[in-house]
Amino acid sequence: MHIAGSWILLGFILLMAATALLLLHLTKVGVILHQRIPDRPHRRLLLASISFFITFLAARLLVASITHHIGPFGYVVVGGRHIHHLVWGILLLLLSGYGTLAEAGTGDTPQSIFFSRLLSIAYGSGAALTLDEFALWLNLDPAAYWSSQGRESIDAIILFGALLAIGTWGVPLLRRTSERLSHP
């Protein structure tokens, strides 16, 4: 029995999101996060960054296990057509973008904070799934994933991951450093 890889990824992303949201709401982790990172954009960038790297790692491991016939995993095939995981990434990006445009998660209520965190996790996961197949959409060749052209996907992941990390860690660090330098 084959289990479609996208169902595994979807289940993993849902489990990761549920675990992160439960930890942030039911433990002191959420309070510590609010205290250490006081502004919402940086908290959202942190969650997006974490979900981005975890989803990328999970997608790569899952595709490797499918390719090497490890476990009961298989590709998603609809009508004889292989549905790549970038499709699911694009859908997550569209949904999280729409939620952001609709200003979901911008208030201070617990529901709003929940949606803010959920949108951040969905965005990071969608970006990872999409950029993991960057070589495919750049070259329009499904064989590019594991070929030398697949390096383009890794480069895109590194560049975007660095952007997320800089937004999360770099800006606050530079802000604190400049404040210390201007107020000796």
C-alpha positions as CSV (number, residue, x, y, z in Angstrom):
1,M,0.0,0.0,0.0
2,H,1.4,3.4,-1.0
3,I,0.7,6.5,1.0
4,A,0.8,9.6,-1.2
5,G,3.7,11.9,-0.3
6,S,1.5,15.0,-0.3
7,W,-0.7,13.4,2.4
8,I,2.3,12.8,4.5
9,L,3.5,16.3,4.0
10,L,0.1,17.8,4.7
11,G,-0.2,15.7,7.8
12,F,3.3,16.7,8.9
13,I,2.5,20.4,8.3
14,L,-0.8,20.1,10.2
15,L,0.9,18.3,13.1
16,M,3.8,20.8,13.2
17,A,1.3,23.7,13.1
18,A,-0.9,22.2,15.8
19,T,2.0,21.4,18.0
20,A,3.5,24.9,17.6
21,L,0.2,26.6,18.2
22,L,-0.5,24.4,21.3
23,L,2.9,25.1,22.7
24,L,2.5,28.8,22.1
25,H,-1.0,29.0,23.6
26,L,-0.9,26.4,26.5
27,T,2.6,26.8,27.8
28,K,4.9,29.7,28.9
29,V,6.6,29.5,25.5
30,G,4.1,32.0,24.1
31,V,4.6,34.4,27.0
32,I,8.4,34.2,26.6
33,L,8.1,34.7,22.9
34,H,6.0,37.9,23.5
35,Q,8.5,39.1,26.1
36,R,11.7,38.4,24.1
37,I,10.3,39.5,20.7
38,P,7.9,42.4,21.5
39,D,6.7,43.3,18.1
40,R,4.4,41.1,16.0
41,P,6.2,41.3,12.7
42,H,9.3,39.7,14.2
43,R,7.3,37.0,16.0
44,R,5.6,36.2,12.7
45,L,8.9,36.1,10.9
46,L,10.3,33.7,13.5
47,L,7.4,31.3,13.1
48,A,7.6,31.5,9.3
49,S,11.4,30.9,9.4
50,I,11.1,27.9,11.7
51,S,8.2,26.3,9.7
52,F,10.1,27.1,6.4
53,F,13.3,25.2,7.5
54,I,11.4,22.3,9.1
55,T,9.1,21.9,6.0
56,F,12.0,22.0,3.6
57,L,13.8,19.3,5.6
58,A,10.6,17.1,5.7
59,A,10.0,17.5,2.0
60,R,13.5,16.6,1.1
61,L,13.4,13.5,3.3
62,L,10.1,12.4,2.0
63,V,11.1,12.8,-1.6
64,A,14.3,10.9,-0.9
65,S,12.4,8.1,0.7
66,I,10.0,7.9,-2.3
67,T,12.9,8.0,-4.8
68,H,14.8,5.3,-2.9
69,H,11.7,3.2,-2.2
70,I,12.0,3.5,1.6
71,G,8.7,3.1,3.4
72,P,5.2,2.9,2.0
73,F,5.4,6.4,0.4
74,G,4.5,7.3,-3.2
75,Y,3.9,10.3,-5.4
76,V,0.5,11.9,-5.8
77,V,-0.8,11.0,-9.2
78,V,-4.2,12.3,-10.4
79,G,-5.3,11.1,-13.8
80,G,-1.9,9.8,-14.7
81,R,-0.3,13.2,-13.8
82,H,2.2,13.6,-11.0
83,I,1.2,16.5,-8.8
84,H,4.4,18.1,-7.4
85,H,4.6,19.5,-3.9
86,L,5.1,23.0,-5.3
87,V,1.3,22.9,-6.1
88,W,0.5,22.5,-2.4
89,G,3.1,25.2,-1.6
90,I,1.5,27.6,-4.0
91,L,-2.0,26.9,-2.4
92,L,-0.6,27.6,1.1
93,L,1.0,30.8,-0.1
94,L,-2.3,31.9,-1.8
95,L,-4.3,31.1,1.4
96,S,-1.8,32.8,3.8
97,G,-1.5,35.8,1.4
98,Y,-5.3,36.1,1.3
99,G,-5.5,35.9,5.1
100,T,-2.9,38.6,5.4
101,L,-4.7,40.9,2.9
102,A,-8.0,40.3,4.8
103,E,-6.1,41.4,7.9
104,A,-6.7,38.1,9.8
105,G,-4.5,38.0,12.8
106,T,-3.9,41.7,13.3
107,G,-5.9,42.2,16.5
108,D,-5.0,41.6,20.1
109,T,-7.6,38.9,20.9
110,P,-6.6,35.3,21.5
111,Q,-8.3,34.3,18.2
112,S,-6.4,37.0,16.3
113,I,-3.1,36.0,17.8
114,F,-3.9,32.3,16.9
115,F,-4.6,33.3,13.2
116,S,-1.5,35.5,13.1
117,R,0.6,32.4,14.2
118,L,-1.3,30.1,11.9
119,L,-0.8,32.4,8.8
120,S,2.9,32.6,9.7
121,I,3.4,28.9,9.8
122,A,1.4,28.4,6.6
123,Y,3.4,31.0,4.8
124,G,6.8,29.4,5.9
125,S,5.6,25.9,4.9
126,G,4.2,27.1,1.6
127,A,7.4,29.0,0.7
128,A,9.5,25.9,1.5
129,L,7.3,23.6,-0.6
130,T,7.4,26.0,-3.5
131,L,11.0,26.9,-3.4
132,D,12.1,23.2,-2.9
133,E,11.0,22.7,-6.5
134,F,12.4,26.0,-7.8
135,A,14.6,24.1,-10.3
136,L,11.5,22.4,-11.7
137,W,9.6,25.6,-12.4
138,L,12.7,27.4,-13.6
139,N,13.7,24.6,-16.1
140,L,10.3,23.0,-16.6
141,D,11.9,19.7,-16.2
142,P,10.8,17.2,-13.5
143,A,14.2,15.5,-13.7
144,A,15.9,18.7,-12.4
145,Y,15.0,17.9,-8.8
146,W,17.9,15.5,-8.2
147,S,20.1,16.6,-11.1
148,S,22.8,19.2,-11.1
149,Q,20.1,21.8,-12.0
150,G,18.5,20.9,-8.6
151,R,21.2,23.0,-7.0
152,E,19.1,26.0,-8.1
153,S,16.4,24.9,-5.6
154,I,18.9,24.6,-2.8
155,D,20.2,28.1,-3.7
156,A,16.7,29.5,-3.7
157,I,16.1,27.9,-0.3
158,I,19.3,29.3,1.2
159,L,18.6,32.8,-0.2
160,F,15.0,32.9,1.0
161,G,15.8,31.2,4.3
162,A,18.6,33.8,4.9
163,L,16.1,36.6,4.2
164,L,13.7,35.1,6.7
165,A,16.5,34.7,9.3
166,I,17.8,38.3,8.7
167,G,14.3,39.6,9.2
168,T,13.9,37.6,12.3
169,W,17.3,38.1,14.0
170,G,19.2,40.7,12.0
171,V,16.9,43.7,12.2
172,P,16.4,43.5,16.0
173,L,20.1,43.0,16.5
174,L,21.0,45.9,14.4
175,R,18.4,48.1,16.0
176,R,19.7,47.2,19.5
177,T,23.3,47.8,18.4
178,S,22.5,51.2,16.9
179,E,20.6,52.2,20.1
180,R,23.5,51.2,22.3
181,L,25.9,53.1,20.1
182,S,23.7,56.3,20.1
183,H,23.1,56.1,23.9
184,P,26.5,55.4,25.4
